[in-house]
Amino acid sequence: DECAAILFTSGSTGVPKGVCHSQGNMLRSARLFIKHFNLTPEDHLYCLAPVHTASGFRCLMIPQLSDVKITMHQPSIDSFPVLIQAIAEAKPTKIICGPVFIHHLAVYGHRLVQYMDSVDTLLCTGSVLLQQDRNAVEAEFNIKVLNYYGQTETAGIQLADQPDSRSRTNLPSPCDGVRVELQPDENVHEVFQLHIVAETIYLGYLGEPLRRRTRLNTGDLVSRTSDG
């Protein structure tokens, strides 16, 4: 019930807010991430997410639960070619990245294949992943691109692809222990508000009374597919 970390939102809906998480929330999020992507001590995870984000902060917690090797991105690396060289030298097996990194790989194509030969999986989060970019990277590099979805308020990952089950046009499926609920939107027919029910929901925003929560209205609007 106690705040152990404050991660600030990006401010896309107004003024950035401090999201308060317990140590238990962040450890549960790290445990879920390890389990979902089947990380082992043989894996080397290269994290491009800044430390102040849920994905970045989680990488600081993973070593408490697993012998997975972690390399955090250095902010001083501020160009794509230098980043690719750093990745080639580190030889990671998996990279946490965003859609922009996937897009750059798709544009450069075969010229970068030799620099990425240790990588088997790209774990993409943070924004909408363009399907044509994913298709191009998977075809050219023979690397799996897995999409995962979450908010700072949920300690990150809640819905995620798996290596043998990737959603090409829809949101990924819920992770183990996560439930999705769709609430009808009052203003638009056949559009729903996406609610997440999980054990990693934040305690509250900085300045508010903090308490355990199990549900979050993400603020995202979705439609329902034929299979639910």
C-alpha positions in Angstrom: 0.0 0.0 0.0 3.0 2.3 0.2 4.4 4.4 -2.6 7.9 3.2 -3.7 8.1 4.8 -7.1 6.6 7.8 -8.9 6.6 7.6 -12.7 5.4 10.6 -14.6 3.0 10.3 -17.5 3.9 12.0 -20.8 1.2 14.7 -20.4 -0.6 13.8 -23.6 -3.9 14.5 -21.9 -2.8 17.8 -20.3 -0.4 18.3 -17.4 1.9 15.3 -16.7 0.8 13.4 -13.6 2.9 11.5 -11.1 1.8 7.9 -11.1 2.4 6.3 -7.7 3.3 2.6 -7.5 4.1 0.2 -4.7 7.2 -2.0 -4.8 4.8 -5.0 -5.1 3.2 -3.5 -8.2 6.5 -3.1 -10.0 7.8 -6.6 -8.9 4.5 -8.2 -10.1 4.9 -6.3 -13.4 8.5 -7.6 -13.8 7.5 -11.1 -12.9 4.7 -11.0 -15.5 7.1 -9.7 -18.2 9.6 -12.5 -17.5 6.9 -15.1 -17.6 5.1 -13.8 -20.7 8.1 -13.5 -22.9 9.8 -16.6 -21.4 13.0 -14.8 -20.4 15.8 -17.0 -19.2 19.4 -16.5 -17.9 20.6 -17.0 -21.4 18.8 -13.9 -22.5 20.4 -10.4 -22.8 17.8 -7.7 -22.8 18.7 -4.3 -24.4 16.3 -1.6 -23.1 15.7 1.5 -25.2 13.0 2.7 -22.9 14.0 5.6 -20.6 14.3 4.7 -16.9 11.4 7.0 -16.0 8.9 5.0 -18.1 7.2 1.8 -16.9 9.2 -0.4 -19.3 12.5 1.2 -18.4 11.9 1.1 -14.6 10.8 -2.5 -14.9 14.2 -3.4 -16.3 15.7 -2.2 -13.0 13.5 -4.7 -11.2 14.0 -7.8 -13.4 17.5 -8.6 -11.9 15.8 -9.1 -8.5 13.7 -11.9 -10.0 15.9 -13.4 -12.7 19.5 -13.7 -14.0 18.5 -12.1 -17.3 21.3 -9.7 -18.4 20.1 -6.1 -18.8 21.7 -3.3 -20.8 20.1 0.1 -20.4 20.2 2.6 -23.2 22.6 5.5 -22.7 21.0 8.9 -23.3 24.3 10.1 -24.8 23.6 7.8 -27.8 21.5 10.2 -29.7 21.8 9.0 -33.3 20.4 5.9 -35.0 23.7 4.7 -36.6 25.5 5.0 -33.3 22.7 3.1 -31.6 22.9 0.3 -34.1 26.7 0.0 -33.5 26.1 -0.1 -29.7 23.6 -2.9 -30.2 26.0 -4.8 -32.4 28.7 -4.6 -29.7 26.4 -5.6 -26.9 25.0 -8.6 -28.8 21.6 -8.7 -27.0 19.0 -11.4 -27.7 16.0 -9.1 -27.2 15.4 -5.4 -27.5 12.7 -3.3 -25.8 11.9 -0.6 -28.3 9.1 1.6 -29.8 7.5 1.8 -33.3 10.1 4.4 -34.4 12.9 1.9 -34.0 11.0 -0.7 -36.0 10.3 1.9 -38.7 14.0 2.8 -39.0 15.0 -0.9 -39.3 12.3 -1.3 -42.0 13.7 1.7 -43.9 17.4 0.7 -43.7 16.6 -3.0 -44.4 19.4 -5.3 -45.5 22.1 -2.8 -44.7 21.7 -3.5 -41.0 21.2 -7.2 -41.0 24.8 -8.0 -39.9 24.5 -5.6 -36.9 21.4 -7.4 -35.6 22.5 -11.0 -35.9 22.3 -11.8 -32.2 18.7 -10.5 -31.8 15.8 -13.0 -32.0 13.0 -10.8 -30.7 12.0 -7.1 -30.7 9.5 -6.2 -27.9 7.7 -3.1 -29.1 5.5 -0.8 -27.0 4.5 2.8 -26.4 2.5 3.6 -29.5 0.8 2.2 -32.6 3.0 -0.3 -34.4 2.6 -0.1 -38.2 1.9 -3.5 -39.7 3.9 -2.8 -42.8 7.0 -2.0 -40.7 6.6 -5.2 -38.7 6.2 -7.3 -41.9 9.3 -5.7 -43.4 11.5 -6.3 -40.4 10.4 -9.8 -39.8 11.0 -10.7 -43.5 14.4 -8.9 -43.8 15.9 -9.7 -40.4 14.2 -12.9 -39.5 13.5 -11.4 -36.1 10.1 -11.7 -34.4 8.4 -8.4 -33.6 6.0 -8.7 -30.6 3.7 -5.9 -29.6 2.7 -5.2 -26.0 0.3 -2.6 -24.5 -0.1 -1.0 -21.2 -0.1 2.3 -19.4 2.0 3.9 -16.7 -1.0 3.5 -14.4 -0.9 -0.3 -14.9 2.9 -0.6 -14.4 3.1 -1.2 -18.2 2.5 -4.6 -19.9 -1.1 -5.8 -19.8 -1.9 -7.1 -23.3 0.9 -8.7 -25.3 1.7 -10.9 -28.3 3.4 -14.2 -27.9 6.0 -15.7 -30.3 3.5 -18.2 -31.6 0.4 -16.0 -31.4 0.7 -12.5 -32.8 -2.2 -10.1 -33.4 -1.7 -8.5 -36.8 -4.5 -5.9 -36.8 -6.0 -5.9 -33.3 -4.7 -5.3 -29.7 -2.9 -8.3 -28.4 -4.5 -10.7 -26.0 -4.5 -10.1 -22.2 -1.6 -11.5 -20.3 -2.0 -14.1 -17.5 -4.0 -12.6 -14.6 -5.3 -9.6 -16.6 -8.9 -9.1 -17.6 -10.2 -6.7 -20.2 -13.7 -5.2 -19.9 -15.4 -3.2 -22.6 -17.8 -0.5 -21.4 -20.2 1.0 -24.0 -19.4 4.6 -24.9 -22.3 7.0 -24.4 -21.5 9.1 -27.5 -20.5 6.6 -30.2 -22.4 3.4 -31.2 -20.4 0.2 -31.2 -17.4 1.9 -29.6 -16.3 0.9 -26.1 -14.1 2.3 -23.3 -11.3 -0.2 -22.5 -11.0 -1.1 -18.9 -8.2 -3.2 -17.4 -8.6 -5.3 -14.3 -5.3 -6.5 -12.9 -3.1 -6.7 -9.8 -0.6 -4.0 -10.9 -3.0 -1.0 -11.0 -1.4 2.2 -9.5 -2.1 3.5 -6.0 -3.2 6.9 -7.3 -1.7 10.2 -8.6 0.8 12.2 -6.7 -1.1 14.5 -4.3 -4.2 12.2 -4.1 -5.1 9.7 -1.3 -3.2 6.5 -2.2 -4.9 3.1 -2.0 -4.9 -0.3 -3.6 -6.8 -0.4 -6.9 -7.7 -3.3 -9.2 -9.4 -1.5 -12.2 -8.4 1.2 -14.6 -10.3 3.0 -17.3 -7.5 3.4 -19.8 -9.3 6.2 -21.7 -8.8 4.3 -24.9 -11.7 3.7 -27.3 -11.9 0.3 -29.0 -14.3 -1.7 -31.2 -15.1 -5.3 -30.7 -13.9 -7.9 -33.2 -15.9 -10.9 -34.4 -14.2 -13.2 -31.9 -14.8 -10.8 -29.0 
